[in-house]
Amino acid sequence: MAEDCTAYERAALLGAIEHWEAGRQPARQQLTFNRFEFTLDAEQGTVLLEDVLDATDLGSEVFSLEELRSALGAAPSA
């Protein structure tokens, strides 16, 4: 993801991470890009990544906020 994200997408995702960590509402944020949708759910503590072109089980993945941060090449939270 570090290579595939545009600067705009990376900034939007990092902003959503910041929003999550600050505890601001809404606790569930959804970001939609050309092919991928991200749902960051602070209440569940999960990030859902969905490939809108793949409706199979292989088209989505659930992972942690730290995994998203790492994939974006961002520093871990303090």
WOUR-V866347 format. One record per residue. N is the residue number from 0. RES is the residue in one letter. PHI is phi in whole degrees, 0 to 359 (NA if undefined). PSI is psi in whole degrees, 0 to 359 (999 if undefined). OMEGA is omega in whole degrees, -180 to 180 (NA if undefined). Layout:
# WOUR-V866347
n->N res->RES phi->PHI psi->PSI omega->OMEGA
n->N res->RES phi->PHI psi->PSI omega->OMEGA
This chain:
# WOUR-V866347
n->0 res->M phi->NA psi->328 omega->-179
n->1 res->A phi->302 psi->327 omega->180
n->2 res->E phi->274 psi->329 omega->-173
n->3 res->D phi->272 psi->337 omega->-179
n->4 res->C phi->286 psi->137 omega->171
n->5 res->T phi->284 psi->167 omega->178
n->6 res->A phi->300 psi->321 omega->180
n->7 res->Y phi->296 psi->312 omega->-179
n->8 res->E phi->297 psi->317 omega->180
n->9 res->R phi->298 psi->316 omega->180
n->10 res->A phi->296 psi->320 omega->180
n->11 res->A phi->296 psi->317 omega->179
n->12 res->L phi->293 psi->318 omega->178
n->13 res->L phi->295 psi->325 omega->175
n->14 res->G phi->295 psi->321 omega->178
n->15 res->A phi->293 psi->322 omega->176
n->16 res->I phi->297 psi->316 omega->179
n->17 res->E phi->299 psi->316 omega->178
n->18 res->H phi->302 psi->314 omega->-180
n->19 res->W phi->300 psi->309 omega->-175
n->20 res->E phi->292 psi->334 omega->178
n->21 res->A phi->280 psi->351 omega->179
n->22 res->G phi->73 psi->23 omega->180
n->23 res->R phi->281 psi->154 omega->178
n->24 res->Q phi->271 psi->151 omega->-1
n->25 res->P phi->284 psi->154 omega->-179
n->26 res->A phi->286 psi->342 omega->180
n->27 res->R phi->244 psi->119 omega->-179
n->28 res->Q phi->242 psi->140 omega->178
n->29 res->Q phi->237 psi->128 omega->178
n->30 res->L phi->240 psi->129 omega->-179
n->31 res->T phi->242 psi->126 omega->177
n->32 res->F phi->244 psi->190 omega->-175
n->33 res->N phi->308 psi->310 omega->-175
n->34 res->R phi->241 psi->338 omega->-173
n->35 res->F phi->243 psi->146 omega->174
n->36 res->E phi->241 psi->135 omega->178
n->37 res->F phi->245 psi->131 omega->172
n->38 res->T phi->241 psi->114 omega->178
n->39 res->L phi->259 psi->116 omega->-176
n->40 res->D phi->244 psi->99 omega->-178
n->41 res->A phi->293 psi->328 omega->-180
n->42 res->E phi->292 psi->320 omega->180
n->43 res->Q phi->273 psi->342 omega->-179
n->44 res->G phi->73 psi->31 omega->-176
n->45 res->T phi->229 psi->159 omega->171
n->46 res->V phi->238 psi->128 omega->177
n->47 res->L phi->251 psi->125 omega->176
n->48 res->L phi->249 psi->125 omega->180
n->49 res->E phi->236 psi->134 omega->174
n->50 res->D phi->269 psi->112 omega->-175
n->51 res->V phi->292 psi->345 omega->179
n->52 res->L phi->267 psi->357 omega->-179
n->53 res->D phi->232 psi->102 omega->-177
n->54 res->A phi->275 psi->1 omega->180
n->55 res->T phi->279 psi->175 omega->177
n->56 res->D phi->299 psi->334 omega->180
n->57 res->L phi->286 psi->349 omega->-177
n->58 res->G phi->273 psi->6 omega->179
n->59 res->S phi->215 psi->154 omega->180
n->60 res->E phi->210 psi->140 omega->176
n->61 res->V phi->250 psi->133 omega->178
n->62 res->F phi->211 psi->180 omega->-175
n->63 res->S phi->270 psi->166 omega->176
n->64 res->L phi->298 psi->321 omega->179
n->65 res->E phi->295 psi->324 omega->177
n->66 res->E phi->293 psi->321 omega->176
n->67 res->L phi->296 psi->313 omega->179
n->68 res->R phi->303 psi->315 omega->-180
n->69 res->S phi->296 psi->317 omega->180
n->70 res->A phi->297 psi->330 omega->178
n->71 res->L phi->276 psi->354 omega->-179
n->72 res->G phi->75 psi->24 omega->-179
n->73 res->A phi->269 psi->154 omega->178
n->74 res->A phi->292 psi->146 omega->177
n->75 res->P phi->298 psi->154 omega->178
n->76 res->S phi->291 psi->154 omega->-178
n->77 res->A phi->281 psi->999 omega->NA
